[in-house]
Amino acid sequence: MRNENLIIGQSAQIQKILTLIDKLSKTDTTALIMGESGTGKELVAKMIHKKSSRSEKPFVPVNCAAIPSELLEAELFGHEKGAFTGAHNTRLGRFEIASEGTIFLDEIGDMPLHLQVKILRVIQEKTFERIGGTRPIHVNVRIIAATNKNLENEVKEGRFREDLFWRLNVVPLVIPPLRERKEDIPLLCDYFIEKFSKKFGYSLQIKPEVIKVFLNYPWPGNVRELENMIERFYVLNEDGVIDLKDIPDRIRFVENSFQRELIPDDLNPFSSGIDLNEVLKEYEKKLILHALNLHNWIKSRAAKYLNINRTTLIEKMKRLNIKDNEEQN
């Protein structure tokens, strides 16, 4: 079994990311990893840590979007005994737990502004105080942050501190979405087949026509969605072979109607071409609207149908300018 802390891919984009990981692992520079949900930002952070001189020390991930804002400060910095009702004992925060190692601040774009100030202080002065404490605590920890948001836009909108952005953005790594590196899909399928063969105790064969469908699908949930799809095959398959009948309609629908819905019938094949990114963006919008309409605009159900989480769906709706109860043209 291959190491699960590897990034799988032979595309030029992935090779560039691997080169940056090697360079960053030789330093303690703060890094900012950017990319859509499901592209593997935490995996990149783990690789930087594992290749660094801190590899024998803790790697401590914190999902800033998953922890309520009123609890995040205590989670990061800890608290002293008696700092608030229920604080019966002193508690170490994630920064202290990560001492000498790496702390990974995932979805840092969702961090409240008042905590961004404290993160900036840790980067600049290597110190912080626990909640209810007055004694500065020195910490030796590397900070790697990640976000699926455009932080420059967040800065312009006043939701993210500009000084913290520039402190984090020393060496930015932009992880491409799976739709922009489709040549890696066959390799990823092989990797996940190998992974789940070990888990379930048997192997599956993927027919070439399935790979063809996969290459035509935009994968809004990225590598995580592909991994979940392969695991689904293992759970539901009965004959050891993955063929077209095993593919969910939402993916087969894309394959069967991609050209018909998005590319004009009279498109001249000898013209200068089409804008692939715009085509994929428009189709992603159609898929999301289809899911929302199918589930009466209940976002949690639409997100489940699309195999992404609700917050990711909301972010995509904002990016694609989809407003509640918008009618599909």
C-alpha positions as CSV (number, residue, x, y, z in Angstrom):
1,M,0.0,0.0,0.0
2,R,1.3,3.4,-0.9
3,N,1.9,6.0,1.8
4,E,-1.4,7.9,2.4
5,N,0.5,11.0,3.0
6,L,1.4,11.3,-0.7
7,I,-0.1,13.6,-3.3
8,I,-1.0,11.5,-6.3
9,G,-0.6,13.1,-9.7
10,Q,1.6,13.5,-12.7
11,S,0.2,16.8,-14.0
12,A,2.3,19.9,-14.3
13,Q,0.3,21.6,-11.6
14,I,0.9,18.8,-9.0
15,Q,4.6,18.6,-9.9
16,K,4.9,22.4,-9.2
17,I,3.1,21.9,-5.8
18,L,5.5,19.0,-4.9
19,T,8.5,21.3,-5.7
20,L,7.1,24.0,-3.4
21,I,6.5,21.4,-0.7
22,D,10.2,20.4,-0.9
23,K,11.4,24.0,-0.6
24,L,9.1,24.9,2.2
25,S,10.0,21.8,4.2
26,K,13.6,23.0,4.5
27,T,12.5,26.2,6.2
28,D,10.2,27.4,9.0
29,T,8.5,30.0,6.8
30,T,4.8,30.5,7.4
31,A,2.8,29.1,4.5
32,L,-0.7,29.7,3.1
33,I,-2.4,26.9,1.2
34,M,-5.3,28.0,-1.0
35,G,-7.8,25.9,-2.9
36,E,-11.4,24.6,-3.1
37,S,-12.8,22.2,-0.5
38,G,-11.7,18.7,-1.2
39,T,-8.5,19.5,-3.1
40,G,-6.2,18.2,-0.3
41,K,-5.0,21.3,1.6
42,E,-4.5,19.4,4.8
43,L,-2.5,16.7,3.0
44,V,-0.2,19.3,1.6
45,A,0.3,20.7,5.1
46,K,1.1,17.2,6.5
47,M,3.6,16.7,3.7
48,I,5.4,19.9,4.6
49,H,5.5,18.9,8.2
50,K,6.7,15.3,7.6
51,K,9.5,16.5,5.3
52,S,10.6,19.2,7.8
53,S,13.0,19.1,10.8
54,R,9.9,19.2,13.0
55,S,8.6,15.8,11.7
56,E,9.0,14.0,15.0
57,K,7.0,16.7,16.8
58,P,3.2,17.2,16.8
59,F,1.2,18.1,13.8
60,V,-2.0,19.7,15.2
61,P,-4.9,20.6,12.8
62,V,-7.6,23.1,13.8
63,N,-10.6,23.7,11.6
64,C,-11.5,27.3,12.3
65,A,-14.9,26.9,10.5
66,A,-15.9,23.9,12.5
67,I,-15.5,25.4,16.0
68,P,-18.0,28.0,17.2
69,S,-16.3,31.4,17.3
70,E,-17.0,31.8,21.0
71,L,-15.1,28.6,21.7
72,L,-12.3,29.0,19.2
73,E,-10.1,31.2,21.4
74,A,-10.0,28.7,24.2
75,E,-9.4,25.9,21.7
76,L,-6.4,27.7,20.3
77,F,-4.8,29.3,23.4
78,G,-6.2,27.4,26.3
79,H,-7.5,28.8,29.6
80,E,-6.5,29.2,33.2
81,K,-8.4,27.6,36.1
82,G,-11.4,29.8,37.1
83,A,-11.2,31.9,33.9
84,F,-14.9,31.5,33.4
85,T,-17.8,29.4,34.7
86,G,-16.9,25.7,34.2
87,A,-13.2,26.3,33.9
88,H,-12.4,23.9,36.8
89,N,-8.8,23.2,35.6
90,T,-6.1,24.8,33.5
91,R,-6.3,23.7,29.9
92,L,-3.6,23.8,27.3
93,G,-4.6,25.2,23.9
94,R,-3.7,23.8,20.5
95,F,-0.7,26.2,20.2
96,E,0.9,24.7,23.3
97,I,0.0,21.2,22.3
98,A,1.8,21.8,19.0
99,S,5.0,23.1,20.7
100,E,8.1,22.4,18.6
101,G,5.9,21.1,15.9
102,T,3.4,22.5,13.4
103,I,-0.1,23.9,13.8
104,F,-2.4,23.8,10.8
105,L,-5.1,26.5,10.8
106,D,-7.6,25.2,8.3
107,E,-10.3,27.6,6.9
108,I,-8.5,30.5,8.5
109,G,-10.7,32.8,6.4
110,D,-13.6,32.0,8.8
111,M,-11.7,33.1,11.8
112,P,-13.2,36.1,13.7
113,L,-11.3,39.4,13.4
114,H,-10.5,39.6,17.2
115,L,-8.7,36.3,17.0
116,Q,-6.9,37.3,13.8
117,V,-5.1,39.9,16.0
118,K,-3.9,37.2,18.4
119,I,-2.7,35.0,15.6
120,L,-0.7,38.0,14.2
121,R,0.9,38.4,17.6
122,V,1.9,34.8,17.8
123,I,3.5,35.0,14.3
124,Q,5.4,38.3,15.2
125,E,6.3,37.8,18.9
126,K,5.9,34.0,19.4
127,T,3.9,34.7,22.5
128,F,0.2,34.6,23.7
129,E,-1.8,34.4,27.0
130,R,-4.3,31.8,28.0
131,I,-7.8,33.1,28.6
132,G,-7.8,34.4,32.2
133,G,-4.0,34.5,32.3
134,T,-1.6,37.4,32.5
135,R,1.7,35.6,32.0
136,P,3.0,35.6,28.4
137,I,3.6,32.1,27.1
138,H,6.4,31.6,24.6
139,V,5.7,29.1,21.9
140,N,8.0,27.6,19.2
141,V,5.6,26.4,16.5
142,R,5.4,26.6,12.8
143,I,2.1,28.0,11.4
144,I,0.6,26.7,8.2
145,A,-2.8,28.1,7.2
146,A,-5.3,27.2,4.6
147,T,-8.5,28.6,3.1
148,N,-11.0,28.0,0.3
149,K,-11.8,31.7,0.2
150,N,-10.2,34.5,-1.8
151,L,-8.4,36.3,1.1
152,E,-7.6,39.3,-1.0
153,N,-11.3,39.9,-1.5
154,E,-11.9,39.2,2.2
155,V,-9.4,41.9,3.0
156,K,-11.2,44.4,0.7
157,E,-14.5,43.5,2.3
158,G,-13.1,44.1,5.8
159,R,-13.5,40.5,6.9
160,F,-9.8,39.6,7.1
161,R,-6.9,41.7,8.4
162,E,-4.5,42.9,5.7
163,D,-1.5,42.7,8.0
164,L,-2.2,39.0,8.8
165,F,-2.8,38.2,5.2
166,W,0.6,39.4,4.2
167,R,2.2,37.6,7.2
168,L,0.6,34.3,6.1
169,N,1.1,34.8,2.4
170,V,4.9,34.6,2.4
171,V,4.8,31.5,0.2
172,P,1.4,30.8,-1.2
173,L,0.5,27.4,-2.5
174,V,-2.6,27.2,-4.8
175,I,-4.0,23.7,-5.1
176,P,-5.7,23.3,-8.4
177,P,-9.3,21.8,-8.5
178,L,-9.5,18.3,-10.0
179,R,-11.3,19.6,-13.1
180,E,-8.1,21.5,-14.0
181,R,-5.9,18.4,-13.7
182,K,-8.0,15.7,-15.2
183,E,-5.0,13.7,-16.4
184,D,-4.5,12.7,-12.8
185,I,-8.0,11.1,-12.5
186,P,-6.8,7.6,-13.7
187,L,-3.9,7.6,-11.3
188,L,-6.2,8.7,-8.4
189,C,-8.7,5.9,-9.3
190,D,-5.9,3.3,-9.1
191,Y,-4.7,4.8,-5.8
192,F,-8.2,4.7,-4.2
193,I,-8.9,1.2,-5.6
194,E,-5.7,0.0,-3.9
195,K,-6.7,1.8,-0.7
196,F,-10.2,0.4,-0.5
197,S,-9.1,-3.1,-1.6
198,K,-7.1,-3.3,1.6
199,K,-10.0,-1.9,3.6
200,F,-12.7,-4.2,2.2
201,G,-10.5,-7.2,1.4
202,Y,-11.1,-7.5,-2.3
203,S,-10.4,-5.5,-5.5
204,L,-12.6,-3.9,-8.1
205,Q,-12.0,-3.4,-11.8
206,I,-13.0,-0.1,-13.4
207,K,-14.0,-0.3,-17.1
208,P,-12.5,2.3,-19.5
209,E,-16.0,3.8,-20.2
210,V,-16.3,4.7,-16.5
211,I,-13.0,6.6,-16.7
212,K,-14.3,8.4,-19.8
213,V,-17.3,9.5,-17.8
214,F,-15.1,10.6,-15.0
215,L,-13.0,12.7,-17.3
216,N,-16.1,14.6,-18.5
217,Y,-17.4,15.3,-15.0
218,P,-16.3,18.6,-13.3
219,W,-15.9,17.1,-9.8
220,P,-17.3,20.0,-7.7
221,G,-16.2,18.1,-4.6
222,N,-12.7,17.6,-6.0
223,V,-10.5,14.7,-4.9
224,R,-12.6,14.0,-1.8
225,E,-15.6,13.5,-4.0
226,L,-13.7,11.0,-6.2
227,E,-12.5,9.1,-3.2
228,N,-16.1,8.9,-1.8
229,M,-17.3,7.7,-5.2
230,I,-14.7,4.8,-5.2
231,E,-15.7,3.9,-1.7
232,R,-19.4,3.9,-2.8
233,F,-18.5,1.4,-5.5
234,Y,-17.0,-1.0,-2.9
235,V,-20.1,-0.7,-0.7
236,L,-22.7,-1.3,-3.4
237,N,-20.9,-3.4,-6.1
238,E,-21.8,-7.1,-6.4
239,D,-19.9,-8.4,-9.4
240,G,-16.4,-7.0,-8.9
241,V,-16.6,-4.8,-12.0
242,I,-17.4,-1.1,-12.1
243,D,-19.3,-0.2,-15.2
244,L,-21.8,2.5,-16.3
245,K,-24.7,1.1,-14.4
246,D,-22.8,1.7,-11.1
247,I,-22.4,5.5,-11.8
248,P,-24.9,7.8,-10.1
249,D,-27.3,9.7,-12.5
250,R,-25.9,13.1,-11.5
251,I,-22.5,12.1,-13.0
252,R,-23.9,10.2,-16.0
253,F,-26.2,13.1,-16.6
254,V,-23.2,15.4,-17.0
255,E,-21.4,13.0,-19.3
256,N,-24.5,12.6,-21.5
257,S,-25.5,16.2,-21.8
258,F,-22.2,18.2,-21.4
259,Q,-21.8,19.1,-25.0
260,R,-25.5,19.5,-25.7
261,E,-26.2,21.9,-22.9
262,L,-23.0,24.0,-22.9
263,I,-21.5,24.0,-26.3
264,P,-23.6,25.4,-29.2
265,D,-24.5,22.9,-31.9
266,D,-23.1,25.1,-34.6
267,L,-19.7,25.7,-32.9
268,N,-17.1,25.7,-35.6
269,P,-14.4,23.1,-34.7
270,F,-11.9,25.1,-36.5
271,S,-12.6,28.3,-34.6
272,S,-10.2,29.8,-32.0
273,G,-11.9,27.5,-29.4
274,I,-13.9,28.0,-26.2
275,D,-13.1,29.2,-22.7
276,L,-12.9,26.0,-20.7
277,N,-13.0,27.7,-17.4
278,E,-16.1,29.6,-18.3
279,V,-17.8,26.5,-19.6
280,L,-17.0,24.5,-16.4
281,K,-18.1,27.5,-14.3
282,E,-21.5,27.7,-16.1
283,Y,-22.0,23.9,-15.8
284,E,-21.2,24.0,-12.1
285,K,-23.9,26.6,-11.7
286,K,-26.4,24.5,-13.7
287,L,-25.6,21.5,-11.5
288,I,-26.1,23.4,-8.3
289,L,-29.3,24.9,-9.5
290,H,-30.5,21.5,-10.5
291,A,-29.7,20.1,-7.0
292,L,-31.4,23.0,-5.3
293,N,-34.5,22.8,-7.4
294,L,-34.7,19.1,-7.0
295,H,-34.6,19.5,-3.2
296,N,-36.9,22.5,-2.9
297,W,-33.9,24.8,-2.1
298,I,-33.1,23.0,1.1
299,K,-29.3,23.5,1.1
300,S,-28.4,20.6,3.4
301,R,-30.2,18.2,1.1
302,A,-28.8,19.7,-2.1
303,A,-25.3,19.6,-0.6
304,K,-25.7,15.9,0.3
305,Y,-27.0,15.2,-3.3
306,L,-23.8,16.9,-4.7
307,N,-21.6,15.1,-2.2
308,I,-20.2,18.3,-0.6
309,N,-20.8,19.9,2.7
310,R,-23.3,22.7,3.3
311,T,-20.8,25.4,3.9
312,T,-19.0,24.5,0.6
313,L,-22.4,24.8,-1.2
314,I,-23.0,28.2,0.2
315,E,-19.6,29.4,-0.8
316,K,-20.1,28.1,-4.3
317,M,-23.5,29.8,-4.5
318,K,-21.9,33.1,-3.5
319,R,-19.0,32.7,-6.0
320,L,-21.5,31.8,-8.8
321,N,-23.9,34.6,-7.8
322,I,-26.8,32.1,-7.1
323,K,-29.4,33.8,-5.0
324,D,-32.0,31.9,-3.0
325,N,-34.9,30.7,-5.1
326,E,-33.3,31.8,-8.4
327,E,-35.0,30.4,-11.4
328,Q,-32.9,28.4,-13.8
329,N,-33.0,29.9,-17.3
